[in-house]
Amino acid sequence: MLRPDKRNMKQLFILLVETVLSGMLAAQTYLPISNNMVITSNSNIKFAAGNYTFTDAPADGVIQLSGVQNVVLDGDSCRVNGVGMAGYMIKISNAHNVVIKNFDSVFGYKYALYVTNSDHITINGNVFCRNKVDSAGWIDVWANYTQALGGGVMMYHSRAVNIFNNEMTGQNDGVALYHCDSIKIHDNDFSWNTSYGIRMFWTDTCHIFQNNCAHVNRPLTDPSDCAALLLIVSNANRVEYNDLSYSGDGVFLGQYQNSNTPNNNYFGYNECSYSPHNAIEATFADGNVYEHNKCNYSHYGLWLGYSFNSVVSSNEIIGNYQSGLAIDRGFNNIVSNNLIKNNPIGIELWEGSPVTGYANYRSQNYPIRLNTFEGNTKAISSINTKHALIADNEFKYNQLASVFLEGTSATDTITGNTFRMPTGYHIYNNSAYTKYAAGNMFLPSDTAMISAKIFDKHGNAAKGDVTWEPAIPGPPVLLQSLPPAIWPNLLRFGMPTRRWDIRQR
């Protein structure tokens, strides 16, 4: 129980908080929306229900909030038509602590909401659909905010924002973030846009979860430049439980010429399948984690060219057209506990021609462990890649080869794996280097059959050996550490023990 002095202090504190809050937000007022409407600080406005039409050719905003704080705008039952796909219905700049909620419909603008240099913004329960849309031409993913394409919400240099329970579909972008941080985006519908569900440009430390960003495509062009989620030089973000399927890319992450900045993004439990290009693409990227995602039935499951220090774990990678996981000139990438099934190539590693500025990148250092490979044409293809540790995986019924090695692939170790009958080979060593492959289980375990399923120098003298240690028939060899029990009896009766007679030592 509080002593009287502490109780009084607590009551005084509560009174002060209530006084401050009452001063921050005035009582709710009811107003119709008007053009060039200037909102002042400490406003709490419920807009009058109805259908409104306002153009915004000057792009200064139908509703304007500049340098204000502590504002609530409630658009329940308001439908606003911008007509010409230009300007903004709400424009916010240099503002603090603003809530935009419940608008029934805002359409026909470049962006429904345009926010710059602001913080602690809440956007919830709005329908910002059918704003600026196009499908022609290629998108410049490196363009800054002044070239933003249009859509639901655009934010520049803003932070501490919560965007939830909104619908932003049928336009270029759902939400576009430029030079922002600490944005929370969840439980929104950004599906059926033509550029991006969520676009992030130099935007960090965001949490993106439980959004529908499916079916983001450009129907009039090759959709390889659009994505459900775009991250350009965006780091330390957490992306979880989103539907990113049926899009140009599910995830498209680019760090070109900024590879010295660690990404450290986490992608977990996302549905990224059914892309005509890549379920997940991340290039020139350091330290990203991909766990428990579905990367199925796309051209590539994961394309991680020039990526390094990545973790690809516990994903479902099934039925892709070209490869399940493809990495050109990557290094120090851990691949573990994935189901990799029914792809032409399950994991494809190689060292292609270098990109400008990245000639020193080498394809090397791959721990590939505890994965299940089933029904792929090649389960693992490693070309000109060094130091692969292929351990404790299960290879089931792959066709041409479970492990295919070629070129300068060297110092590889293949151990602890279970190989079940492939159509072609367990291990196909098309390189000139010896491969250490001891300690594996080959099924069926017939030595002659195993030998026929391993291609090396015995099939072509120009190739390296595969030291797989054929099984020795019969029971296992036991090492004797004590004399046999019969020896004392032999010695007691003076019977010769030949060379085992310890008296002769």
N, C-alpha and C positions, 0 to 999 in steps of 0.2 A: 504494500500500500504506500502511495506517495505521501511524503510529509507535506504539511500545509504550504510551505514555501515553494516546493517543487510543483505542487498541484496548481498553484496560482500562476507560476511561470508557464506551465503547459497551456492553461486556459488563455493567457495573454497571447501566446504564440499563435494559437488557433484563431483568435480574434483578429490578429494582424494579417494572417493569411487570407481570411475571409474578406477583410477590408481591401487588400490588394487585388484579389480576384474580382471583387465587385467593381473596383475602379477600372480594371483591365477590360472587362466586357460589359457594355451597357445592356439594358434590357432589350429584348428582341424587337426590332421594328419591321413593319411590312411595307414594302415599296415595289412598284413596278420597275422592270429593267428599262433603262433609257440609254440612248447612245452617248458615248463619251462620259459615262457615269464615273465620277471620281469618288473613291471610297476613302474615308478617313480612319485614323486609328481608333481602336476600341469600338468598332462597329459590329453589331450582331444583326444581320439582315436576313429576313425571310422574304424572298422575292414573290411577288404576286403571280399566281398560276396563270398560264396562258401560252399562246403561240406568238413568238416574236420573230421579226425579221430585221436584221441590221447588217449592212455591209461595213467593212473596215478597210477601205482602200489605203488609208495612211498607215495602217499596221501599228496604230497606237493603242489598240484595244477598245472594244465596246465598253467593258468594265475595266477600270484602271486602278491599280494599287501601287503607289510609289512611295517608298520611305515610310511605310506604315507598319504598325504592329497590333497584335491582338484583334484579329478580324475573323468573323464567321460569316460565310455566304452560303445560304441554303436555297438551292434551286429546285426544290421539290415541285413537281407538276409544271415545270417550265421547259418549253421546247423552243430552241433558238436556231434560226436558219441564217447562215452567213451568205448564201447565194453564190458568191463568185470564187470560192476556194482561195480567198486572200485574207490576210490579216488574222486577228485573234479575237475570240469572244472575251477572254479574260487575259489581261497582261499584268504581271506582277514583277516589280523590280525593287531591290534593296529593302525587302520586307522581312518581318520576323513574326512567327507565330500566327499563321493564317490557315483557316480551314475552308476548303471548297467541297461541297457535298450535295448529293441528291439531285443533280440536274437530270431531268428526264431525257433530254436529247439536246446535243449541240452538234451541228453538222454544217458543212459548206464553207468552213474556214481553212486557212492553211494549217493552223493548230487551234484546237479548242482552247488550250491553256498554254501560255508562254511565260516562263519564269526565269529570271536572271538575278544573280547575286543575292539570294535569299536563303533563309534557313527556317527550320521547324515549320514546314509546310505539311498539311494533311490533305490528301485528295481521296475521297471515298464515296462510293455509291453513285457515281456519275456514269452517264452514257455519252461518251465522246466518240461517235462513230461517223463514218462517211465524210470525213474531211479530205484534204487534198490527197489524190490518188493518181498514180500513173503506172504504166507497165512497160514503157519503151525505154531503150537505152540502158547503158551500164551504170551501176552505182559506184561512185568513188568512196570506198570505205575509209579513206584517209582524209576526207573533207571535214572541216571544222564546223562549228555550229552556225556560222553565217550561211552555209550551204545546206542547212537542214532541209529535209525533203517535205515535211508536212505530216500531219496526223493528229493524234490525240493530245499528248503533252510533250513539250520541249522544255528542258531545264539546262541552264548554263551556270556554272560556278555557284552551285547551290548545294546545301548539305542538310543532314538531319531531316529527311523527308520520309513520309509514310504514305504509300500509294496502295490502296486495297479496295477490293470489291467493286471495281469499275469494269465497264465494257468499252473497249476501244478497238473496233474492228472495221474492215472495209476501207482502209486508207493506207498510206505509205508506212508510217510508223505507229506502233501503239504508244510506247514511251521512248523518247530519245534523251539521253543524258550525256552532257559534254562537260568535262572538267568538274565533275561532282564527286561527292563522297558521302558515305554513311546513309545511303538510301535503302529503305526497306520497301520491297515490291512483292505483294502476295495476294493470292486469291482473286486475280484479275483475269478477264478474257481478252487476249490480244490476238486471237486467231483470225485467219483469212485476211491478213494484211499483205501488201505487195513488196515491202522492203524488209522491215524487221518488226518482230513482236516487241523486242526490247533492244535498243541500240545504245551501246556504252562506248564512250570515247574518252580516254584518259580519266577513267572513273573508277574509284577504289572503294574497298571496304563496304560493299553493299551486300545485302541479304535478299536473294531472289528465290521465292519458294511458292509452290502450289499455284502456279499460273498456267493458263491454257494459251500456248503460243503456237498451236498447230496450224498447218496449211498456210504458211507464209511463203508465197511464191510469186514470181513475175510471169504471168501466163503468156506474154507476148515475146519474151526473150528467153535465152538460156538462163535459168535461175541460179547460176553458180555464184552470184554476187549478193544474194539476199539470204537471210537466215532467220530462224526463230529467235535466236539470241546472238548478237554481235558484241564482241569485246575487242577493242583496239587499244593496246597498251593500257589495259585495265587490270588491276592487281588486288590480291587479297580479298577477293569476292567469294561468296558462298552461294552456290546455285543448287537447289535441291527440290525434288518432287515436282518438277514441271513437265508438262506435255509439250515437247518440242518436235513432234513428229510431222511427217509429210511436208517438210519445208526445204527450201533450197539447200541449206545446211541446217542441222539441228542446232549445233553450236559452231560459230566461226570466230576463232580467236587469232589475232595477229599481233606480233611483237617485233616485226622486221625493223632492223637497225636500232632496236631498243632491247636487245637480248641481255645486256648487262643488268637490267632491272629485273629482279626476280618477280615472277607472276604470283606463285603461291595461291592460285585459285583452287577452290574445291568444287567439283561437280559430282553430285551423288543422287542416286535414285531418280534419274530423269529418263523419260521415254523420248528417245532421239531417232527412232527408226523411220524407215520409208522415205529417205531422202534420195533424190536423183543424183546427189553428189556425195556428201559425207554426213553421216550421223553426227560425228564430232570432228571438227578440223581445228588444230592448234599448231601454229608454225612459229619457229624461232623463239620458243617459249621455255621458260625455266621453272621447274618446281611445281607443276600443276598435278593435282590428284584427280583421278577418274575412277569412281567406285560405284558399283551397284547400278550402273546405267544399262539401258537396253539400246544396243547399237546394231539393229537387225535390218536386213532387206533393203540396204542402201547400196550405192556404188562402192563406197568404202565404209566400213564400220567406224574406224578411227583413223584419220590421216594426221600424223604428228611429225611432219617433215621438220628437220633441224631442231627438234625438241630435245631437251635434256633434263636429267634429274626428275623425270616424271614417275608417277606411280599409276599403273593401269591394273586395277584389282577388282575381282569379283563382278565383272561385267558379263552381260549376255551378248555375244557377237555371233549372230547366226544368219546364214543365207545371203551374204552380201555378194554383189555381182563380181567384184574384182578381188578385194582382200578384206579380211576382218580387221587387221591392224597393220598399217603401212607406215614405215618411218625411213625417210631418206636422210642420211648423215646425222642421225641422232646418237646420243651416247648417255650412259648412266641411267637408263630407263628400266625400271622394275616392272615386270609383267607377271602377275601371279593370280591364281585362284579364279581365272576366267573360264567360262564355257565358250569355246570357239568351235563352231560346228557348221558344216555344209557350206564352206566358202571355197572358191578356187584356190586361194592361199590364205591360210589362217593368220600367220604372222609373216609379214614381208619386210625384211631388213636389207638395205643396200646403201651403197655410197655412189651417188650419181655425180654428174658434173657440178662443181661448186657454184653457188650463187655469189655475186659480188659482195665482198666483205665477210664471207664465211668460208673461205678456202681452207682455213685451219681446222674446220670441223671434220671429225672422222667418225665413221660408223663403228662403234665399239662399246664394250662393257654392258652386256645385257644379262642380268639374272632373269631367267624365264623358268618359273617354278610353280608347281602345284596347279597347273592348268589342265583342263580336259579338252583334248582335240578329237573331234569325231567327224568322219565323213567329209573331210576336206580333200581337195585334190593334192595339194601339198600342205601339210600342217604347219611347218616352219620352213621358210626359204630365207637363207642367210647368204648374201652375196657381198663379197668384199667387206665383210664385217668381222672384227676381231673380238676375242674374249667373250664369247657367249657361254654362259653357264646354263645348260638345259638340264634341269634336275627335278625329279619327283613329279613329273607330269604323267598323264595317262593319254596314250595315243591309241585310238580305237578306229580301225577300219578306214584309215585314210588311203587314198588311191595311189597316186604316183609315188609319193614318199612321205613318211612321217617327218623326217628331218632331211632337208636338202641343203648342201653346203657347196659353195662355188667361189671361184676367184681367189682373192687374197684372204679369205676367211681362215684364221689361224688361232692357235692356242685356245681352242674350244674344248669344253668338257661336257660330256653327255653321260649323266649318271643318275641312278635311282629311279629311272623311268620304267613304266610298264608299256610295252609295245604289243598291242593285239594285232592280229593278222592284217597287214595291208594288202591291197591289190598288187602294188609294186614292191617298194622297198621300205624296210624300217629306217635305214640310214643310207643316204646316197651322197657319198663324198666325191664331188666333182672338182675338188680343189687338189692342189699338190701337197697339202699339209696333213700330217698325221693327226687323227682325232682320238682323244682319250674317251672311251665309251665303256668303261668297266662298271659292273654293279647294276646293270639293268636286267629287267625281267622280260624275256621274249616269249610270246605265246603264239602258236605252239612252241614247246621248248626243245624240239628236235634240233640237234646241233647242225645237221646237214641243211635243214630248212632255214635255220637262222642265217647260216653262211650265205645261202642263196639270196637272202633278203637284205644283205648288206653289200653295197657297191663301193669298192675301193681299189687298191692296187692289184688285187687278185682278179678283178675284172678288166682293169686297164692299168698297165705298168706305169703310165705317166701320172697316175693319181696317188694321193697319200693313203696311208694305211688307216684302218679303223680298228683300234685295239679293244675288242669287245669281250675277250676272255671266254672262249667256248666252255660250256658246262662239261664237267668231268663225270662220266657215267658212274653209277654205283653210289653207295652211301657216302656221306661227307667224311673227309679225312679228319681224324681226331689226333691231336698232339698229346703224346704220353709224357706225363710229368712225374709219375711214381713207378718203381719197379713192379712187374706183374706179381700177383699174389703167390704164384708157384715158385718163385725164385728161392725163398727161404727153405723150402722142402728140398729142392735140388742141392742146395749147398749143404744141408744137414746130412744127406746120404752120400756126400762126396761125389756126386754124379757130375760129369763134365757139363759145362755150360757153354762150351765153345767160346766165341768172341764176346758173349755177354757175361762170362764168368767174372764177377767183380774182383775175385782174388788175383786175377791176372793183371789188374790195373795198377 
